Amino acid sequence: MKTNVAILVFDDVEVLDFAGPFEVFAVTDELWDHEPFHTFIVGLAPGSVRARNGLKIVPDFTLENCPPPHVLVVPGGAGTRPLLHQPALLEWLRRKSRPAEIVMSVCTGALVLAKAGLLDGLR
């Protein structure tokens, strides 16, 4: 069974923060004959997302139709600040993180995980 790797994207996401993890998981999957990972991008809503400096991204899934992630990646960037005030997203992160094997962030994505209460009690 493939490991689902969900990478969240949002307006003003830092390109390297989502593209770096995407590349690592996707290339690893390719090197292992496309067996270990199903790596995909998740947007907050349908439609394209404008990353930092104008790069347009078309997510594979939305929060509503995202396959259950085994690995959940929350990248950083200036766009994380508005996410801190989106209760529906924070609840989605709490729900999806429970069964996930790994929940991780890049840079200021940690702020979002903290706001969702997912870093409580961790060093």
C-alpha positions in Angstrom: 0.0 0.0 0.0 1.3 3.4 -0.9 1.9 6.1 1.7 -0.3 9.2 1.1 1.8 12.3 1.4 -0.4 15.4 1.6 1.2 18.8 1.2 -1.0 21.8 2.1 -0.8 24.9 -0.1 -2.3 28.3 0.4 -2.0 31.8 -1.0 1.5 33.2 -0.3 3.0 29.8 0.6 6.8 29.9 0.2 7.6 28.0 -3.0 10.6 26.1 -1.6 8.7 25.1 1.5 6.2 23.1 -0.5 8.2 22.3 -3.6 11.2 20.9 -1.7 9.2 18.2 0.2 7.2 17.5 -2.9 10.3 16.8 -4.9 11.9 14.6 -2.2 8.8 12.4 -1.9 8.1 12.3 -5.6 11.6 11.5 -6.7 11.9 8.8 -4.0 8.7 7.3 -5.3 10.1 7.4 -8.8 13.4 5.8 -7.8 11.5 3.0 -6.1 9.4 2.1 -9.2 6.5 4.3 -8.0 5.7 1.9 -5.1 6.2 3.8 -1.8 4.5 7.2 -2.1 1.4 8.9 -3.5 2.4 12.6 -3.1 -0.2 15.2 -3.7 -1.0 18.9 -3.2 -4.0 20.0 -1.1 -5.6 23.4 -1.4 -8.0 25.1 0.9 -10.7 25.3 -1.8 -11.2 24.5 -5.5 -9.1 26.5 -7.9 -5.6 27.7 -8.2 -3.4 29.0 -5.4 -1.0 31.9 -5.9 2.3 31.1 -4.1 4.9 33.7 -3.0 6.1 35.8 -5.9 3.1 34.8 -8.1 3.7 31.1 -8.9 0.3 29.6 -9.6 -0.4 26.1 -8.3 -3.3 23.9 -9.1 -3.9 21.5 -6.1 -4.8 17.9 -6.7 -7.4 17.9 -3.9 -9.2 20.2 -1.6 -9.7 19.8 2.2 -13.0 18.2 1.5 -11.8 15.5 -1.0 -8.3 14.9 0.2 -7.4 11.2 0.6 -6.4 10.3 4.2 -2.8 11.4 4.6 -0.2 9.2 6.2 2.2 12.1 6.0 0.9 15.6 6.3 3.2 18.5 5.4 2.4 22.2 6.4 4.8 24.5 4.6 5.6 28.1 5.6 5.5 31.5 4.2 3.7 34.8 4.7 0.4 33.1 3.9 0.6 31.2 7.2 -0.6 34.2 9.2 -4.1 34.3 7.8 -4.4 30.5 8.4 -4.1 31.1 12.1 -7.6 32.7 12.0 -9.3 29.9 10.0 -11.0 27.6 12.5 -12.2 25.2 9.8 -8.6 24.6 8.6 -7.3 24.2 12.1 -10.0 21.6 12.8 -9.2 19.9 9.5 -5.6 19.7 10.6 -6.5 18.2 14.0 -8.8 15.6 12.4 -6.3 14.6 9.7 -3.3 14.5 12.1 -4.9 11.9 14.4 -4.5 8.9 12.1 -1.4 10.3 10.3 1.9 8.6 10.9 3.9 11.9 10.5 2.7 15.5 10.8 5.5 17.9 9.9 6.0 21.6 9.0 8.5 23.7 7.2 9.5 27.0 8.7 6.5 29.1 9.8 4.1 26.2 9.0 4.9 25.3 12.7 2.9 28.4 13.7 -0.2 26.8 12.1 0.4 23.4 13.8 0.9 25.2 17.1 -2.4 27.2 16.7 -4.2 23.9 16.0 -2.8 22.6 19.3 -0.7 19.9 17.6 2.6 21.0 19.2 1.3 21.1 22.8 3.6 19.2 25.1 6.4 18.8 22.5 9.9 20.2 22.8 
